[in-house]
Amino acid sequence: MKEVDIQLFWLKNATQFEQLYTSYGESIKVIHPGTINLNQGPDFLHATIQIDDTIWVGSVEIHVKASGWFLHRHDIDRNYDNVILHVVWEDDTVSFDHCPILVLSSFLKVEIFNHKININTAENITEIQNALSMDDLSEFGLQRIERKSNEILVDLKLFQGNWQFITVRKLIYAFGIPLNGDVFQQIIDTIFPIFNTQHYFNEENIKCLLFGHAGLFVKMSKLDILRFNDLRTELSIISPHINIIRFRTRPSNFPEKRLEDFIAFIFKYPSIFRPLIDSEIDYSGVIKNIRTELGGAQFNKIVINVFVPILIAYSKYNGNVLLRKKAMHWLTLVPAESNRITKLFVQGRKIHANALHTQGMLEYYSSLKNPKPN
């Protein structure tokens, strides 16, 4: 059993139980399970729980074993002062007095967690579909977007607060997916110095560095290869250890074509971050032009992977809640994504899903493949 199993169970089922009791016999009624916390601290925030005759509002922490509280040093972490309920499968502590404990093994059979959903097998499609409602998918979609925006804020420290470069590195990721997104992003990270050096920053130099670091020398002239080596020396750029994927790709998705498209884009829209922030809640100005130019599929990919996370991250950075509202509006305008994973969730049934729901499908898949450590 993994902690993520209990978290998912709590999120979906906690309010359905009518006879729950703490380890000391106090009655428990879960009015609201709380919202998932993506930052440091308890697993769920703002839960509303009635214990005997008192209604408590606070945080919920979940562990497989109650001793996890001390193992993870929550007892000396002020972030956990507001925990009102400790939900565990097994209470293996001698004494625990921070808050009431709910021991799930007293009410449930372990088989409910032992039967893992394998979303790679067709016979379990119905089980997956029944496991998650549209509201559940929206919740997981929000988790995914929040995580992406938090990653951007971390990257912001690494790249000296350069929002324009942060936007560009997310753009190259979007141009590279599904096969080379991460690799493209590693490449552009290594050439960050050129974005702070006006003398070197031009389309020819960017292309030489990107193609050279991607190992696409057969697509470069001898002069371009010489320029690539000179730029690496002059800017003290270290080549990344990467492996470009081109197996079974169509010509339109060849890595050199995707890099060329990316380079053309960033030089046609050299300051994309500011128009993104200034655009109206309905696509306007530069963003509207980009939508027209790129067409639906590519533009939608950029909205999901670039515009929405950047807007939410910047909203957190400067406290402008309207940017978050715009981001979520844009995300719900994007049609449902279609890929190997999302097809498993929608196969055989008609649902009115948008990109928020399909992002939730991807996040749920990720939680099953990479559960949070106990």
Sequence and secondary structure as in RCSB ss.txt:
>XXXX:A:sequence
MKEVDIQLFWLKNATQFEQLYTSYGESIKVIHPGTINLNQGPDFLHATIQIDDTIWVGSVEIHVKASGWFLHRHD
IDRNYDNVILHVVWEDDTVSFDHCPILVLSSFLKVEIFNHKININTAENITEIQNALSMDDLSEFGLQRIERKSN
EILVDLKLFQGNWQFITVRKLIYAFGIPLNGDVFQQIIDTIFPIFNTQHYFNEENIKCLLFGHAGLFVKMSKLDI
LRFNDLRTELSIISPHINIIRFRTRPSNFPEKRLEDFIAFIFKYPSIFRPLIDSEIDYSGVIKNIRTELGGAQFN
KIVINVFVPILIAYSKYNGNVLLRKKAMHWLTLVPAESNRITKLFVQGRKIHANALHTQGMLEYYSSLKNPKPN
>XXXX:A:secstr
  HHHHHHHHHHHGGG S EE TTS EEEEEE  EE  SSS SEEEEEEEETTEEEEEEEEEEEETTHHHHTTGG
G GGGTTEEEEEEEE   S   SS EEEGGGTS THHHHS   TTSGGGHHHHHHH  HHHHHHHHHHHHHHHHH
HHHHHHHHTTT HHHHHHHHHHHHHHTTTSHHHHHHHHHHTHHHHT TTT SHHHHHHHHHHHTT GGGS HHHH
HHHHHHHHHTT          TT  GGG HHHHHHHHHHHHHHSTTTHHHHHHS SS  HHHHHHHHHH HHHHH
HHIIIIIHHHHHHHHHHH  HHHHHHHHHHHHHSB   SHHHHHHHTTS    BHHHHHHHHHHHHHHHS    
